[in-house]
Amino acid sequence: MTDFVSLNGPDNCGKSTQVRALANGWEGFCDLGPVHRHDPAPWGRVSGKGYSTWWFTTSTTEELTHMLFSGHETRARARPPDRIGILDRGWYMLLATAVATCTVKESLPLDAAWTRVLSLLGTGEPRPPELPILLLPSLDTERSIAIAQRREERPWSGVYLDYQRHLHRVLLKMVRQGVFAEVVSGQTHGIDATHDLVRQALIAHGVGVPPTIRHSAKNGRFP
C-alpha cells in the first residue's frame, strides 16, 4: 500500500497547486505540505531578510541537510494512519535541493556533492518509501529555467540562477536513474492538463483518485 505520494520539481512547476488540488478533491489524501511546516522553529530562525545569504553562504551543508531531512521525518509522522500523505517536495526533491546547494556553496562537482550529501544521510533510499512524481517544464535545462522565470515574471541571476541550473541537472540525473514513478513534462500543459496527467500516473500505480476539484494558488517555497 502507498502511504505517501510526493510531487517534486523546480520552482514554478506547479507542485503546491497540484498538492492542494489532490487533497481538496479526495478525503483519502492528506496535504502534508513542505517540511518547514512541521519543524517551524529552526526555519523561523533563519527566514527573513537574510534567508538567501544563510542558505547559500552562512549555513553549512551539514546544517542545511539536517534541517531538510529532520523536517521530512517529522512530516511523515504527521500522516493520519487511514490516509495517503501528499508531500510538497519528497525525499528525492530534498536530496536534489541539498546536492545542488552543496555544489554551489562548496564549489564541488555535482557527483562529489551528491556523494557528500548521501554520506550525511547514510542511505540512498527514501525513508519512508514514497511514490515520487516529477513535474518539469522541460527536459532541457535552459528551456526549463526560462519557462520558470517567465512564470515568476522576474529574472534570476547570480548564485540563485547557478543553483537552479545545478538543481535541474540533479533532477535530470535522477530521471535517468529512474527514481521517479512518473515524469510530467511539457511547457504547454496548463494546470488542468497537468492535474489530469498526475491523476493518471497515480491510478497507473494503484492509487485510486476520484474526480477532483481544480483550483490555483501559490505559497512559499525553498530557494
C-alpha positions in Angstrom: 0.0 0.0 0.0 1.2 3.5 -0.8 1.4 5.7 2.3 3.0 8.8 0.7 2.8 10.5 -2.7 5.3 13.3 -3.4 5.1 16.0 -6.0 8.6 17.2 -7.0 10.2 19.7 -9.3 12.0 23.1 -9.6 10.5 26.4 -8.7 7.3 27.4 -10.5 6.5 24.0 -11.9 3.1 23.8 -10.0 3.9 21.4 -7.1 2.0 23.3 -4.5 -1.0 23.9 -6.7 -1.3 20.2 -7.6 -0.8 19.1 -4.0 -3.7 21.2 -2.9 -5.9 20.2 -5.8 -5.4 16.5 -5.0 -6.0 17.0 -1.3 -9.1 19.1 -1.8 -10.6 16.6 -4.3 -10.4 13.4 -2.2 -10.7 12.9 1.5 -8.3 9.9 1.2 -5.5 12.3 0.7 -3.9 14.4 3.4 -1.9 17.5 2.4 1.3 17.4 4.5 2.8 20.3 2.6 6.5 21.3 2.8 8.9 20.3 5.6 9.2 23.8 7.2 5.5 23.5 8.2 6.4 20.6 10.5 9.6 21.9 12.0 9.0 25.7 12.2 11.5 26.7 14.9 14.8 26.3 13.0 13.3 27.6 9.8 11.8 30.6 11.7 15.3 31.5 13.0 16.8 31.7 9.5 13.9 33.1 7.4 13.5 36.7 6.7 15.7 39.3 5.0 19.0 37.3 5.2 17.4 34.0 4.2 19.2 33.7 0.9 22.6 34.6 2.4 22.1 32.0 5.1 21.0 29.3 2.6 23.9 29.8 0.1 26.7 31.2 2.3 26.3 31.1 6.1 24.8 27.7 6.6 26.9 24.5 6.4 26.0 21.6 4.2 25.6 19.5 7.4 23.2 22.1 8.9 21.0 22.5 5.9 20.8 18.8 5.1 19.9 18.0 8.8 17.1 20.7 8.7 15.6 19.4 5.5 15.5 15.8 6.4 14.7 16.3 10.1 11.6 18.2 8.9 10.9 15.4 6.5 10.9 12.8 9.2 8.6 14.9 11.4 6.3 15.5 8.5 6.0 11.8 7.8 4.9 11.2 11.4 2.1 13.7 10.9 0.2 11.4 8.4 -3.1 10.2 9.7 -3.0 6.3 9.6 -6.0 6.0 7.3 -4.9 8.5 4.7 -2.3 8.9 2.0 0.1 11.8 2.8 0.8 14.1 -0.1 4.3 15.7 0.2 5.2 19.1 -1.4 8.7 18.0 -2.2 9.5 14.5 -1.2 12.7 12.7 -0.2 14.3 12.8 -3.7 13.5 16.5 -4.1 15.1 17.3 -0.7 18.1 15.3 -1.8 18.3 17.3 -5.1 17.9 20.5 -3.2 20.7 19.6 -0.7 23.1 18.4 -3.5 22.5 21.5 -5.7 23.1 23.8 -2.8 26.2 21.9 -1.8 27.5 22.2 -5.3 27.1 26.0 -5.2 28.2 26.5 -1.6 31.3 24.4 -1.7 32.2 24.7 -5.4 32.1 21.0 -5.8 31.4 18.9 -9.0 27.8 17.6 -8.9 28.9 13.9 -8.3 31.1 14.9 -5.4 28.3 17.0 -3.8 26.0 14.0 -4.4 28.4 11.7 -2.5 28.9 14.2 0.3 25.1 14.6 1.0 24.4 10.9 0.8 27.2 10.3 3.3 25.4 12.6 5.7 22.1 10.8 5.2 23.6 7.3 5.4 21.2 6.0 2.7 20.3 6.4 -0.9 16.7 5.3 -0.5 13.7 7.4 0.6 12.6 7.0 4.2 9.8 6.3 4.5 9.0 4.9 1.0 7.0 7.2 -1.3 5.6 7.4 -4.8 7.5 10.3 -6.3 6.2 12.2 -9.3 8.3 14.9 -11.0 6.8 18.0 -12.6 9.3 19.6 -15.0 8.6 22.4 -17.5 11.1 20.9 -20.0 13.7 18.2 -20.1 16.1 20.8 -21.4 17.7 22.7 -18.5 17.9 26.1 -20.0 14.5 25.9 -21.6 13.0 24.8 -18.3 14.7 27.6 -16.4 13.4 30.1 -19.0 9.9 28.9 -18.6 10.1 29.1 -14.8 11.4 32.6 -14.9 8.6 33.7 -17.2 6.1 32.3 -14.8 7.6 34.3 -11.9 7.9 37.4 -14.1 11.3 38.3 -12.7 14.8 37.4 -13.9 17.1 35.1 -11.9 20.7 36.0 -11.6 23.9 35.3 -9.7 24.1 32.4 -7.2 20.3 31.7 -7.4 20.5 31.1 -11.2 23.6 29.0 -10.7 21.7 27.0 -8.1 18.7 26.5 -10.4 20.9 25.1 -13.1 22.5 22.6 -10.8 19.1 21.7 -9.4 17.8 20.9 -12.9 20.9 18.8 -13.6 20.4 16.8 -10.4 16.8 16.2 -11.2 17.6 15.1 -14.8 20.3 12.7 -13.4 17.5 11.2 -11.2 15.3 10.9 -14.2 18.0 8.9 -16.0 18.3 6.7 -12.9 14.6 6.0 -13.0 13.8 7.1 -9.4 10.5 8.9 -10.3 7.4 6.9 -10.8 6.3 9.4 -13.5 7.7 12.5 -15.1 5.2 15.1 -16.2 6.9 17.4 -18.6 5.8 19.9 -21.2 5.5 23.7 -21.2 2.1 23.7 -23.0 0.4 21.8 -20.1 -1.9 24.1 -18.1 -3.0 23.5 -14.5 -5.9 21.2 -15.5 -3.9 19.2 -18.1 -1.1 18.7 -15.6 -3.6 17.6 -13.0 -5.1 15.0 -15.3 -1.6 13.6 -16.0 -0.8 13.5 -12.3 -4.1 11.6 -11.6 -3.5 9.2 -14.5 0.0 8.5 -13.1 -1.4 7.8 -9.6 -4.1 5.5 -11.0 -1.5 3.6 -13.0 0.5 3.0 -9.8 -2.5 1.7 -7.9 -3.6 4.9 -6.2 -7.2 5.4 -6.9 -8.1 9.0 -7.3 -11.7 10.1 -7.9 -12.6 13.3 -9.9 -11.1 16.2 -8.1 -11.6 19.9 -7.6 -9.2 22.1 -9.6 -8.0 25.4 -8.4 -4.9 27.6 -8.5 -2.9 29.2 -5.6 0.7 29.8 -4.7 2.5 29.6 -1.4 6.1 29.8 -0.1 9.0 27.7 -1.3 12.6 27.0 -0.7 15.2 28.9 -2.6 
